[in-house]
Amino acid sequence: MGWRSGQSYSQDLRDRVIGAVDGGMAVREAAAVFKVSIAYIYKALIRRRLAGDTRANPVRGR
């Protein structure tokens, strides 16, 4: 069972991606290794810088 559109990445994957980038891995390389988009990584880094967390947004309106 892989990732489906509309679902958030697991917190474990989020932590591993952010940890790899913080550890010096290039964003493009991390995207290829973890099979996520480059845009996702930049958005996660921006969210961490602005809000201080890397958790997924709560689901609203469902």
N, CA, C, O and CB atoms as a CASP TS submission, in Angstrom:
PFRMAT TS
TARGET T0000
AUTHOR 0000-0000-0000
METHOD Language model
MODEL 1
PARENT N/A
ATOM      1  N   MET     1       0.849  -1.178   0.000  1.00  0.00           N
ATOM      2  CA  MET     1       0.000   0.000   0.000  1.00  0.00           C
ATOM      3  C   MET     1       0.888   1.232   0.000  1.00  0.00           C
ATOM      4  O   MET     1       1.597   1.485   0.974  1.00  0.00           O
ATOM      5  CB  MET     1      -0.962   0.003   1.219  1.00  0.00           C
ATOM      6  N   GLY     2       0.857   1.982  -1.056  1.00  0.00           N
ATOM      7  CA  GLY     2       1.685   3.170  -1.174  1.00  0.00           C
ATOM      8  C   GLY     2       0.927   4.427  -0.803  1.00  0.00           C
ATOM      9  O   GLY     2      -0.205   4.378  -0.320  1.00  0.00           O
ATOM     10  N   TRP     3       1.565   5.534  -1.035  1.00  0.00           N
ATOM     11  CA  TRP     3       0.972   6.823  -0.722  1.00  0.00           C
ATOM     12  C   TRP     3      -0.129   7.131  -1.725  1.00  0.00           C
ATOM     13  O   TRP     3       0.023   6.857  -2.916  1.00  0.00           O
ATOM     14  CB  TRP     3       2.039   7.937  -0.723  1.00  0.00           C
ATOM     15  N   ARG     4      -1.244   7.702  -1.255  1.00  0.00           N
ATOM     16  CA  ARG     4      -2.359   8.067  -2.119  1.00  0.00           C
ATOM     17  C   ARG     4      -2.584   9.566  -2.040  1.00  0.00           C
ATOM     18  O   ARG     4      -2.316  10.197  -1.017  1.00  0.00           O
ATOM     19  CB  ARG     4      -3.642   7.298  -1.727  1.00  0.00           C
ATOM     20  N   SER     5      -3.075  10.121  -3.125  1.00  0.00           N
ATOM     21  CA  SER     5      -3.366  11.549  -3.183  1.00  0.00           C
ATOM     22  C   SER     5      -4.340  11.922  -2.074  1.00  0.00           C
ATOM     23  O   SER     5      -5.311  11.206  -1.827  1.00  0.00           O
ATOM     24  CB  SER     5      -3.940  11.937  -4.562  1.00  0.00           C
ATOM     25  N   GLY     6      -4.084  13.032  -1.412  1.00  0.00           N
ATOM     26  CA  GLY     6      -4.963  13.488  -0.342  1.00  0.00           C
ATOM     27  C   GLY     6      -4.556  13.012   1.032  1.00  0.00           C
ATOM     28  O   GLY     6      -5.162  13.414   2.025  1.00  0.00           O
ATOM     29  N   GLN     7      -3.539  12.160   1.115  1.00  0.00           N
ATOM     30  CA  GLN     7      -3.082  11.677   2.410  1.00  0.00           C
ATOM     31  C   GLN     7      -1.770  12.349   2.777  1.00  0.00           C
ATOM     32  O   GLN     7      -0.957  12.674   1.912  1.00  0.00           O
ATOM     33  CB  GLN     7      -2.923  10.148   2.398  1.00  0.00           C
ATOM     34  N   SER     8      -1.579  12.550   4.062  1.00  0.00           N
ATOM     35  CA  SER     8      -0.343  13.149   4.539  1.00  0.00           C
ATOM     36  C   SER     8       0.749  12.094   4.621  1.00  0.00           C
ATOM     37  O   SER     8       0.474  10.910   4.810  1.00  0.00           O
ATOM     38  CB  SER     8      -0.553  13.814   5.907  1.00  0.00           C
ATOM     39  N   TYR     9       1.990  12.539   4.477  1.00  0.00           N
ATOM     40  CA  TYR     9       3.115  11.645   4.711  1.00  0.00           C
ATOM     41  C   TYR     9       3.181  11.319   6.190  1.00  0.00           C
ATOM     42  O   TYR     9       2.745  12.117   7.020  1.00  0.00           O
ATOM     43  CB  TYR     9       4.445  12.275   4.223  1.00  0.00           C
ATOM     44  N   SER    10       3.717  10.163   6.529  1.00  0.00           N
ATOM     45  CA  SER    10       3.832   9.775   7.931  1.00  0.00           C
ATOM     46  C   SER    10       4.821  10.693   8.651  1.00  0.00           C
ATOM     47  O   SER    10       5.711  11.279   8.034  1.00  0.00           O
ATOM     48  CB  SER    10       4.274   8.299   8.054  1.00  0.00           C
ATOM     49  N   GLN    11       4.645  10.802   9.955  1.00  0.00           N
ATOM     50  CA  GLN    11       5.540  11.647  10.743  1.00  0.00           C
ATOM     51  C   GLN    11       6.958  11.103  10.703  1.00  0.00           C
ATOM     52  O   GLN    11       7.920  11.870  10.722  1.00  0.00           O
ATOM     53  CB  GLN    11       5.050  11.748  12.194  1.00  0.00           C
ATOM     54  N   ASP    12       7.092   9.787  10.648  1.00  0.00           N
ATOM     55  CA  ASP    12       8.414   9.163  10.566  1.00  0.00           C
ATOM     56  C   ASP    12       9.133   9.609   9.287  1.00  0.00           C
ATOM     57  O   ASP    12      10.308   9.975   9.329  1.00  0.00           O
ATOM     58  CB  ASP    12       8.291   7.616  10.606  1.00  0.00           C
ATOM     59  N   LEU    13       8.434   9.580   8.162  1.00  0.00           N
ATOM     60  CA  LEU    13       9.036  10.006   6.897  1.00  0.00           C
ATOM     61  C   LEU    13       9.391  11.486   6.953  1.00  0.00           C
ATOM     62  O   LEU    13      10.462  11.891   6.500  1.00  0.00           O
ATOM     63  CB  LEU    13       8.081   9.728   5.718  1.00  0.00           C
ATOM     64  N   ARG    14       8.496  12.287   7.505  1.00  0.00           N
ATOM     65  CA  ARG    14       8.777  13.728   7.637  1.00  0.00           C
ATOM     66  C   ARG    14      10.062  13.962   8.419  1.00  0.00           C
ATOM     67  O   ARG    14      10.916  14.753   8.020  1.00  0.00           O
ATOM     68  CB  ARG    14       7.604  14.449   8.330  1.00  0.00           C
ATOM     69  N   ASP    15      10.183  13.250   9.551  1.00  0.00           N
ATOM     70  CA  ASP    15      11.368  13.421  10.400  1.00  0.00           C
ATOM     71  C   ASP    15      12.650  12.973   9.685  1.00  0.00           C
ATOM     72  O   ASP    15      13.692  13.616   9.815  1.00  0.00           O
ATOM     73  CB  ASP    15      11.199  12.633  11.706  1.00  0.00           C
ATOM     74  N   ARG    16      12.571  11.879   8.936  1.00  0.00           N
ATOM     75  CA  ARG    16      13.751  11.391   8.223  1.00  0.00           C
ATOM     76  C   ARG    16      14.166  12.349   7.108  1.00  0.00           C
ATOM     77  O   ARG    16      15.358  12.589   6.914  1.00  0.00           O
ATOM     78  CB  ARG    16      13.481  10.002   7.643  1.00  0.00           C
ATOM     79  N   VAL    17      13.199  12.898   6.377  1.00  0.00           N
ATOM     80  CA  VAL    17      13.511  13.830   5.286  1.00  0.00           C
ATOM     81  C   VAL    17      14.140  15.098   5.848  1.00  0.00           C
ATOM     82  O   VAL    17      15.190  15.534   5.374  1.00  0.00           O
ATOM     83  CB  VAL    17      12.237  14.175   4.472  1.00  0.00           C
ATOM     84  N   ILE    18      13.509  15.690   6.848  1.00  0.00           N
ATOM     85  CA  ILE    18      14.037  16.924   7.448  1.00  0.00           C
ATOM     86  C   ILE    18      15.397  16.666   8.088  1.00  0.00           C
ATOM     87  O   ILE    18      16.294  17.503   7.990  1.00  0.00           O
ATOM     88  CB  ILE    18      13.050  17.487   8.499  1.00  0.00           C
ATOM     89  N   GLY    19      15.557  15.527   8.738  1.00  0.00           N
ATOM     90  CA  GLY    19      16.839  15.171   9.350  1.00  0.00           C
ATOM     91  C   GLY    19      17.951  15.032   8.329  1.00  0.00           C
ATOM     92  O   GLY    19      19.084  15.449   8.569  1.00  0.00           O
ATOM     93  N   ALA    20      17.622  14.445   7.191  1.00  0.00           N
ATOM     94  CA  ALA    20      18.626  14.271   6.138  1.00  0.00           C
ATOM     95  C   ALA    20      19.065  15.619   5.589  1.00  0.00           C
ATOM     96  O   ALA    20      20.255  15.847   5.368  1.00  0.00           O
ATOM     97  CB  ALA    20      18.077  13.391   5.005  1.00  0.00           C
ATOM     98  N   VAL    21      18.107  16.511   5.368  1.00  0.00           N
ATOM     99  CA  VAL    21      18.443  17.838   4.846  1.00  0.00           C
ATOM    100  C   VAL    21      19.236  18.627   5.888  1.00  0.00           C
ATOM    101  O   VAL    21      20.201  19.311   5.548  1.00  0.00           O
ATOM    102  CB  VAL    21      17.160  18.611   4.445  1.00  0.00           C
ATOM    103  N   ASP    22      18.832  18.533   7.145  1.00  0.00           N
ATOM    104  CA  ASP    22      19.576  19.209   8.217  1.00  0.00           C
ATOM    105  C   ASP    22      20.985  18.648   8.350  1.00  0.00           C
ATOM    106  O   ASP    22      21.910  19.363   8.735  1.00  0.00           O
ATOM    107  CB  ASP    22      18.834  19.073   9.553  1.00  0.00           C
ATOM    108  N   GLY    23      21.145  17.377   8.032  1.00  0.00           N
ATOM    109  CA  GLY    23      22.452  16.730   8.127  1.00  0.00           C
ATOM    110  C   GLY    23      23.379  17.028   6.954  1.00  0.00           C
ATOM    111  O   GLY    23      24.521  16.569   6.930  1.00  0.00           O
ATOM    112  N   GLY    24      22.890  17.798   5.982  1.00  0.00           N
ATOM    113  CA  GLY    24      23.756  18.205   4.888  1.00  0.00           C
ATOM    114  C   GLY    24      23.407  17.624   3.532  1.00  0.00           C
ATOM    115  O   GLY    24      24.051  17.960   2.538  1.00  0.00           O
ATOM    116  N   MET    25      22.411  16.765   3.465  1.00  0.00           N
ATOM    117  CA  MET    25      22.022  16.202   2.176  1.00  0.00           C
ATOM    118  C   MET    25      21.318  17.276   1.351  1.00  0.00           C
ATOM    119  O   MET    25      20.532  18.056   1.889  1.00  0.00           O
ATOM    120  CB  MET    25      21.104  14.959   2.365  1.00  0.00           C
ATOM    121  N   ALA    26      21.593  17.319   0.062  1.00  0.00           N
ATOM    122  CA  ALA    26      20.947  18.281  -0.825  1.00  0.00           C
ATOM    123  C   ALA    26      19.462  17.957  -0.947  1.00  0.00           C
ATOM    124  O   ALA    26      19.065  16.796  -0.858  1.00  0.00           O
ATOM    125  CB  ALA    26      21.618  18.282  -2.218  1.00  0.00           C
ATOM    126  N   VAL    27      18.652  18.981  -1.149  1.00  0.00           N
ATOM    127  CA  VAL    27      17.208  18.800  -1.239  1.00  0.00           C
ATOM    128  C   VAL    27      16.845  17.876  -2.404  1.00  0.00           C
ATOM    129  O   VAL    27      16.003  16.991  -2.257  1.00  0.00           O
ATOM    130  CB  VAL    27      16.509  20.158  -1.401  1.00  0.00           C
ATOM    131  N   ARG    28      17.472  18.081  -3.544  1.00  0.00           N
ATOM    132  CA  ARG    28      17.176  17.216  -4.705  1.00  0.00           C
ATOM    133  C   ARG    28      17.547  15.764  -4.433  1.00  0.00           C
ATOM    134  O   ARG    28      16.819  14.854  -4.830  1.00  0.00           O
ATOM    135  CB  ARG    28      17.926  17.714  -5.948  1.00  0.00           C
ATOM    136  N   GLU    29      18.649  15.543  -3.774  1.00  0.00           N
ATOM    137  CA  GLU    29      19.075  14.189  -3.440  1.00  0.00           C
ATOM    138  C   GLU    29      18.111  13.546  -2.439  1.00  0.00           C
ATOM    139  O   GLU    29      17.734  12.384  -2.593  1.00  0.00           O
ATOM    140  CB  GLU    29      20.502  14.202  -2.872  1.00  0.00           C
ATOM    141  N   ALA    30      17.714  14.304  -1.418  1.00  0.00           N
ATOM    142  CA  ALA    30      16.767  13.791  -0.423  1.00  0.00           C
ATOM    143  C   ALA    30      15.429  13.450  -1.071  1.00  0.00           C
ATOM    144  O   ALA    30      14.805  12.447  -0.724  1.00  0.00           O
ATOM    145  CB  ALA    30      16.561  14.818   0.704  1.00  0.00           C
ATOM    146  N   ALA    31      14.989  14.283  -2.012  1.00  0.00           N
ATOM    147  CA  ALA    31      13.731  14.013  -2.706  1.00  0.00           C
ATOM    148  C   ALA    31      13.804  12.697  -3.467  1.00  0.00           C
ATOM    149  O   ALA    31      12.841  11.930  -3.470  1.00  0.00           O
ATOM    150  CB  ALA    31      13.390  15.157  -3.666  1.00  0.00           C
ATOM    151  N   ALA    32      14.919  12.433  -4.103  1.00  0.00           N
ATOM    152  CA  ALA    32      15.082  11.185  -4.851  1.00  0.00           C
ATOM    153  C   ALA    32      15.185   9.985  -3.917  1.00  0.00           C
ATOM    154  O   ALA    32      14.600   8.937  -4.187  1.00  0.00           O
ATOM    155  CB  ALA    32      16.322  11.258  -5.742  1.00  0.00           C
ATOM    156  N   VAL    33      15.921  10.133  -2.829  1.00  0.00           N
ATOM    157  CA  VAL    33      16.114   9.023  -1.894  1.00  0.00           C
ATOM    158  C   VAL    33      14.799   8.640  -1.210  1.00  0.00           C
ATOM    159  O   VAL    33      14.478   7.456  -1.102  1.00  0.00           O
ATOM    160  CB  VAL    33      17.167   9.393  -0.839  1.00  0.00           C
ATOM    161  N   PHE    34      14.045   9.630  -0.753  1.00  0.00           N
ATOM    162  CA  PHE    34      12.824   9.362   0.014  1.00  0.00           C
ATOM    163  C   PHE    34      11.566   9.333  -0.852  1.00  0.00           C
ATOM    164  O   PHE    34      10.468   9.092  -0.351  1.00  0.00           O
ATOM    165  CB  PHE    34      12.663  10.404   1.093  1.00  0.00           C
ATOM    166  N   LYS    35      11.733   9.581  -2.163  1.00  0.00           N
ATOM    167  CA  LYS    35      10.621   9.544  -3.116  1.00  0.00           C
ATOM    168  C   LYS    35       9.514  10.528  -2.750  1.00  0.00           C
ATOM    169  O   LYS    35       8.333  10.181  -2.730  1.00  0.00           O
ATOM    170  CB  LYS    35      10.050   8.138  -3.193  1.00  0.00           C
ATOM    171  N   VAL    36       9.922  11.763  -2.460  1.00  0.00           N
ATOM    172  CA  VAL    36       8.986  12.862  -2.228  1.00  0.00           C
ATOM    173  C   VAL    36       9.361  13.979  -3.201  1.00  0.00           C
ATOM    174  O   VAL    36      10.428  13.945  -3.814  1.00  0.00           O
ATOM    175  CB  VAL    36       9.024  13.361  -0.720  1.00  0.00           C
ATOM    176  N   SER    37       8.485  14.959  -3.334  1.00  0.00           N
ATOM    177  CA  SER    37       8.777  16.048  -4.260  1.00  0.00           C
ATOM    178  C   SER    37       9.707  17.075  -3.615  1.00  0.00           C
ATOM    179  O   SER    37       9.767  17.209  -2.393  1.00  0.00           O
ATOM    180  CB  SER    37       7.477  16.722  -4.720  1.00  0.00           C
ATOM    181  N   ILE    38      10.412  17.777  -4.455  1.00  0.00           N
ATOM    182  CA  ILE    38      11.287  18.851  -3.998  1.00  0.00           C
ATOM    183  C   ILE    38      10.450  19.935  -3.329  1.00  0.00           C
ATOM    184  O   ILE    38      10.842  20.493  -2.304  1.00  0.00           O
ATOM    185  CB  ILE    38      12.106  19.439  -5.176  1.00  0.00           C
ATOM    186  N   ALA    39       9.290  20.228  -3.923  1.00  0.00           N
ATOM    187  CA  ALA    39       8.403  21.246  -3.360  1.00  0.00           C
ATOM    188  C   ALA    39       7.953  20.863  -1.952  1.00  0.00           C
ATOM    189  O   ALA    39       7.868  21.727  -1.080  1.00  0.00           O
ATOM    190  CB  ALA    39       7.180  21.452  -4.266  1.00  0.00           C
ATOM    191  N   TYR    40       7.665  19.589  -1.716  1.00  0.00           N
ATOM    192  CA  TYR    40       7.263  19.147  -0.384  1.00  0.00           C
ATOM    193  C   TYR    40       8.347  19.463   0.638  1.00  0.00           C
ATOM    194  O   TYR    40       8.050  19.943   1.733  1.00  0.00           O
ATOM    195  CB  TYR    40       6.957  17.644  -0.384  1.00  0.00           C
ATOM    196  N   ILE    41       9.583  19.200   0.291  1.00  0.00           N
ATOM    197  CA  ILE    41      10.672  19.437   1.238  1.00  0.00           C
ATOM    198  C   ILE    41      10.797  20.925   1.550  1.00  0.00           C
ATOM    199  O   ILE    41      10.925  21.307   2.713  1.00  0.00           O
ATOM    200  CB  ILE    41      12.001  18.896   0.681  1.00  0.00           C
ATOM    201  N   TYR    42      10.761  21.767   0.517  1.00  0.00           N
ATOM    202  CA  TYR    42      10.851  23.207   0.766  1.00  0.00           C
ATOM    203  C   TYR    42       9.677  23.693   1.606  1.00  0.00           C
ATOM    204  O   TYR    42       9.863  24.524   2.495  1.00  0.00           O
ATOM    205  CB  TYR    42      10.904  23.977  -0.556  1.00  0.00           C
ATOM    206  N   LYS    43       8.478  23.197   1.343  1.00  0.00           N
ATOM    207  CA  LYS    43       7.302  23.596   2.131  1.00  0.00           C
ATOM    208  C   LYS    43       7.444  23.148   3.579  1.00  0.00           C
ATOM    209  O   LYS    43       7.079  23.888   4.492  1.00  0.00           O
ATOM    210  CB  LYS    43       6.015  23.007   1.522  1.00  0.00           C
ATOM    211  N   ALA    44       7.968  21.949   3.799  1.00  0.00           N
ATOM    212  CA  ALA    44       8.164  21.454   5.162  1.00  0.00           C
ATOM    213  C   ALA    44       9.201  22.295   5.905  1.00  0.00           C
ATOM    214  O   ALA    44       9.033  22.591   7.088  1.00  0.00           O
ATOM    215  CB  ALA    44       8.597  19.978   5.138  1.00  0.00           C
ATOM    216  N   LEU    45      10.269  22.679   5.211  1.00  0.00           N
ATOM    217  CA  LEU    45      11.296  23.517   5.839  1.00  0.00           C
ATOM    218  C   LEU    45      10.751  24.900   6.179  1.00  0.00           C
ATOM    219  O   LEU    45      11.052  25.444   7.241  1.00  0.00           O
ATOM    220  CB  LEU    45      12.515  23.647   4.917  1.00  0.00           C
ATOM    221  N   ILE    46       9.954  25.467   5.283  1.00  0.00           N
ATOM    222  CA  ILE    46       9.353  26.782   5.534  1.00  0.00           C
ATOM    223  C   ILE    46       8.381  26.703   6.699  1.00  0.00           C
ATOM    224  O   ILE    46       8.370  27.576   7.567  1.00  0.00           O
ATOM    225  CB  ILE    46       8.632  27.306   4.274  1.00  0.00           C
ATOM    226  N   ARG    47       7.559  25.646   6.718  1.00  0.00           N
ATOM    227  CA  ARG    47       6.594  25.480   7.807  1.00  0.00           C
ATOM    228  C   ARG    47       7.317  25.355   9.150  1.00  0.00           C
ATOM    229  O   ARG    47       6.884  25.930  10.148  1.00  0.00           O
ATOM    230  CB  ARG    47       5.705  24.240   7.560  1.00  0.00           C
ATOM    231  N   ARG    48       8.419  24.602   9.170  1.00  0.00           N
ATOM    232  CA  ARG    48       9.170  24.454  10.419  1.00  0.00           C
ATOM    233  C   ARG    48       9.757  25.798  10.860  1.00  0.00           C
ATOM    234  O   ARG    48       9.751  26.126  12.046  1.00  0.00           O
ATOM    235  CB  ARG    48      10.296  23.410  10.251  1.00  0.00           C
ATOM    236  N   ARG    49      10.260  26.569   9.894  1.00  0.00           N
ATOM    237  CA  ARG    49      10.842  27.867  10.229  1.00  0.00           C
ATOM    238  C   ARG    49       9.781  28.833  10.757  1.00  0.00           C
ATOM    239  O   ARG    49      10.041  29.566  11.711  1.00  0.00           O
ATOM    240  CB  ARG    49      11.534  28.467   9.004  1.00  0.00           C
ATOM    241  N   LEU    50       8.602  28.846  10.160  1.00  0.00           N
ATOM    242  CA  LEU    50       7.561  29.794  10.544  1.00  0.00           C
ATOM    243  C   LEU    50       6.745  29.340  11.749  1.00  0.00           C
ATOM    244  O   LEU    50       6.456  30.139  12.639  1.00  0.00           O
ATOM    245  CB  LEU    50       6.642  30.029   9.385  1.00  0.00           C
ATOM    246  N   ALA    51       6.376  28.065  11.783  1.00  0.00           N
ATOM    247  CA  ALA    51       5.479  27.571  12.828  1.00  0.00           C
ATOM    248  C   ALA    51       6.199  26.780  13.911  1.00  0.00           C
ATOM    249  O   ALA    51       5.669  26.591  15.005  1.00  0.00           O
ATOM    250  CB  ALA    51       4.410  26.713  12.215  1.00  0.00           C
ATOM    251  N   GLY    52       7.400  26.321  13.606  1.00  0.00           N
ATOM    252  CA  GLY    52       8.167  25.590  14.600  1.00  0.00           C
ATOM    253  C   GLY    52       7.862  24.110  14.696  1.00  0.00           C
ATOM    254  O   GLY    52       8.359  23.439  15.601  1.00  0.00           O
ATOM    255  N   ASP    53       7.051  23.578  13.778  1.00  0.00           N
ATOM    256  CA  ASP    53       6.769  22.147  13.825  1.00  0.00           C
ATOM    257  C   ASP    53       6.753  21.556  12.422  1.00  0.00           C
ATOM    258  O   ASP    53       6.703  22.278  11.426  1.00  0.00           O
ATOM    259  CB  ASP    53       5.432  21.883  14.527  1.00  0.00           C
ATOM    260  N   THR    54       6.797  20.229  12.365  1.00  0.00           N
ATOM    261  CA  THR    54       6.801  19.542  11.066  1.00  0.00           C
ATOM    262  C   THR    54       5.600  18.617  10.932  1.00  0.00           C
ATOM    263  O   THR    54       5.530  17.826   9.992  1.00  0.00           O
ATOM    264  CB  THR    54       8.098  18.742  10.883  1.00  0.00           C
ATOM    265  N   ARG    55       4.658  18.709  11.862  1.00  0.00           N
ATOM    266  CA  ARG    55       3.486  17.839  11.792  1.00  0.00           C
ATOM    267  C   ARG    55       2.569  18.238  10.646  1.00  0.00           C
ATOM    268  O   ARG    55       2.608  19.372  10.169  1.00  0.00           O
ATOM    269  CB  ARG    55       2.717  17.874  13.111  1.00  0.00           C
ATOM    270  N   ALA    56       1.752  17.300  10.217  1.00  0.00           N
ATOM    271  CA  ALA    56       0.782  17.553   9.155  1.00  0.00           C
ATOM    272  C   ALA    56      -0.307  18.480   9.680  1.00  0.00           C
ATOM    273  O   ALA    56      -0.611  18.489  10.873  1.00  0.00           O
ATOM    274  CB  ALA    56       0.170  16.226   8.633  1.00  0.00           C
ATOM    275  N   ASN    57      -0.886  19.256   8.776  1.00  0.00           N
ATOM    276  CA  ASN    57      -2.030  20.079   9.167  1.00  0.00           C
ATOM    277  C   ASN    57      -3.195  19.176   9.532  1.00  0.00           C
ATOM    278  O   ASN    57      -3.385  18.133   8.906  1.00  0.00           O
ATOM    279  CB  ASN    57      -2.431  21.058   8.031  1.00  0.00           C
ATOM    280  N   PRO    58      -3.981  19.558  10.536  1.00  0.00           N
ATOM    281  CA  PRO    58      -5.145  18.742  10.861  1.00  0.00           C
ATOM    282  C   PRO    58      -6.147  18.765   9.701  1.00  0.00           C
ATOM    283  O   PRO    58      -6.272  19.767   8.997  1.00  0.00           O
ATOM    284  CB  PRO    58      -5.812  19.242  12.166  1.00  0.00           C
ATOM    285  N   VAL    59      -6.845  17.668   9.518  1.00  0.00           N
ATOM    286  CA  VAL    59      -7.836  17.569   8.451  1.00  0.00           C
ATOM    287  C   VAL    59      -9.054  18.408   8.842  1.00  0.00           C
ATOM    288  O   VAL    59      -9.593  18.276   9.941  1.00  0.00           O
ATOM    289  CB  VAL    59      -8.240  16.076   8.189  1.00  0.00           C
ATOM    290  N   ARG    60      -9.465  19.255   7.936  1.00  0.00           N
ATOM    291  CA  ARG    60     -10.607  20.117   8.218  1.00  0.00           C
ATOM    292  C   ARG    60     -11.748  19.799   7.268  1.00  0.00           C
ATOM    293  O   ARG    60     -11.523  19.434   6.114  1.00  0.00           O
ATOM    294  CB  ARG    60     -10.213  21.599   8.106  1.00  0.00           C
ATOM    295  N   GLY    61     -12.960  19.936   7.751  1.00  0.00           N
ATOM    296  CA  GLY    61     -14.133  19.820   6.895  1.00  0.00           C
ATOM    297  C   GLY    61     -14.480  18.419   6.449  1.00  0.00           C
ATOM    298  O   GLY    61     -15.176  18.251   5.448  1.00  0.00           O
ATOM    299  N   ARG    62     -14.016  17.412   7.159  1.00  0.00           N
ATOM    300  CA  ARG    62     -14.352  16.043   6.772  1.00  0.00           C
ATOM    301  C   ARG    62     -15.117  15.368   7.865  1.00  0.00           C
ATOM    302  O   ARG    62     -15.492  14.204   7.729  1.00  0.00           O
ATOM    303  CB  ARG    62     -13.104  15.243   6.439  1.00  0.00           C
TER
END
